[in-house]
Amino acid sequence: MTKYYVKWTNNPQEVPKSPEERMKLWQSMLEMTKADMAAGIAKDWGITSDLSEGYAIAEFANETDHAAFMLKWVPALNIVSKPVLTVDQCLELLKKAMASMK
């Protein structure tokens, strides 16, 4: 499983003008987020206090699962998603890099 850092911002072109429609959109997205967390896909999630952007830490078995996860948020959100390394992976990477320099 690969962990991803997912940074998102609201897509202003997709935000409903009506307050009622905006609340419905937020509620549906938050319910999807809770379901992703309950399923173990999203490990962490947060939003800035001005509600304009946020992040998630999510884990996927493969690129297809990652892409399917991203699709459900488009076009409401603009997303940048990158795989991340653990501390142990970074240490292993450094060991390999140092060994290759000898």
C-alpha positions in Angstrom: 0.0 0.0 0.0 1.2 3.5 -0.9 0.4 6.5 1.2 -0.5 9.7 -0.6 -0.6 13.3 0.6 -3.7 14.8 -1.0 -3.9 18.6 -1.0 -7.1 20.1 -2.2 -8.6 23.5 -2.8 -12.2 24.4 -3.6 -12.9 24.9 -7.2 -14.6 28.4 -7.1 -16.3 27.7 -10.4 -18.1 24.7 -9.0 -19.3 26.3 -5.7 -23.1 26.7 -5.8 -24.3 30.3 -5.4 -27.3 29.4 -3.3 -26.4 28.9 0.4 -28.8 25.9 0.6 -27.1 24.2 -2.4 -23.7 25.0 -1.0 -24.6 23.3 2.3 -25.9 20.2 0.5 -22.7 19.9 -1.4 -20.6 20.3 1.7 -22.7 17.8 3.6 -22.4 15.2 0.8 -18.6 15.7 0.5 -18.2 15.4 4.3 -20.3 12.2 4.3 -18.1 10.7 1.6 -15.0 11.7 3.6 -16.4 10.0 6.7 -17.1 6.9 4.6 -13.5 6.9 3.3 -12.2 7.2 6.8 -14.4 4.4 8.0 -13.2 2.2 5.1 -9.6 2.9 6.1 -8.8 4.7 2.8 -8.4 8.1 4.4 -6.1 7.9 7.4 -6.3 11.6 8.3 -8.2 14.6 7.0 -8.3 18.3 7.8 -9.6 21.6 6.5 -8.3 25.2 7.1 -10.5 27.4 9.3 -11.5 29.6 6.3 -12.8 26.4 4.6 -10.9 27.1 1.4 -8.5 24.2 1.4 -7.4 21.0 3.1 -5.6 17.8 3.0 -6.0 14.1 3.4 -3.5 11.2 4.0 -4.9 8.3 2.0 -3.6 4.8 1.3 -4.1 2.8 -2.0 -3.1 -0.6 -3.2 -2.5 0.6 -6.7 -2.7 3.6 -9.2 -6.2 2.5 -10.4 -7.6 2.7 -6.8 -5.9 6.1 -6.4 -7.3 7.4 -9.6 -10.8 6.2 -8.8 -10.6 7.9 -5.4 -9.6 11.2 -7.1 -12.4 11.0 -9.7 -15.2 11.3 -7.2 -14.0 14.7 -6.1 -13.7 16.3 -9.5 -14.7 19.0 -10.5 -15.7 20.3 -7.0 -12.1 20.3 -5.8 -8.8 21.1 -7.4 -6.4 18.3 -6.2 -2.7 17.7 -6.0 -1.9 14.2 -4.8 1.6 12.8 -4.3 2.9 9.5 -2.9 4.9 10.0 0.4 7.7 8.0 2.1 7.8 6.9 5.7 10.8 7.6 7.9 12.0 4.0 7.5 11.7 4.3 3.7 13.8 7.5 3.8 16.4 5.9 5.9 16.6 2.9 3.5 16.8 5.4 0.6 19.8 7.1 2.2 21.6 3.8 2.9 21.2 2.9 -0.8 22.4 6.3 -2.0 25.4 6.2 0.3 26.3 2.6 -0.8 26.1 3.6 -4.4 28.6 6.5 -3.8 31.3 4.1 -2.6 
